[in-house]
Amino acid sequence: MNSIMTKIFNITEGQAKYPTVVSLKRQKGSRFTGECGDINIEVIKNKKLAGVFIHEIGHYNHHACSKNYFKMGKLSELEDDGITDLSIYNQFMNDRASLKLIKKYICPYATSSPAEFIACTFEKIVNGKKLPAEIYNFYCKYEGPFADIFMKKGLFQ
């Protein structure tokens, strides 16, 4: 786990925030449940545990820097939480060109909500993937953490 923490520390220039507890549990099949501080997030994807950890830290930092984080979940989460302002979610889901790019460069799961897009993109960046500028623009639009640092480091082309 130390090498993962070092990667996150280095790529965010020491600015990443960490919860006091991160709980990751393997559920049935390829489902993982992760909890980060006050955030309870499910990651439904066949990933290694290290990837799930990085993904959850992405959610945690997105939550820490975005005033609109709670409006960026999946539709079912927004409905469960009683959030009626679906404008951010709808804007994300209606941008077909960007969703196509996200699916190509990040993963299909990242197209399920703005919050999942940010966490999946954060994971790709921490794992060393360079991404196109169009993804950077979308990452900024949905208040992704450390966007300026990632651009300065040349992680978006």
Helices and strands as residue ranges (DSSP letters): H 2-11, E 22-26, E 31-36, E 39-44, H 49-65, G 69-71, H 75-80, H 87-94, H 96-105, G 108-112, H 114-126, H 133-141, H 147-152
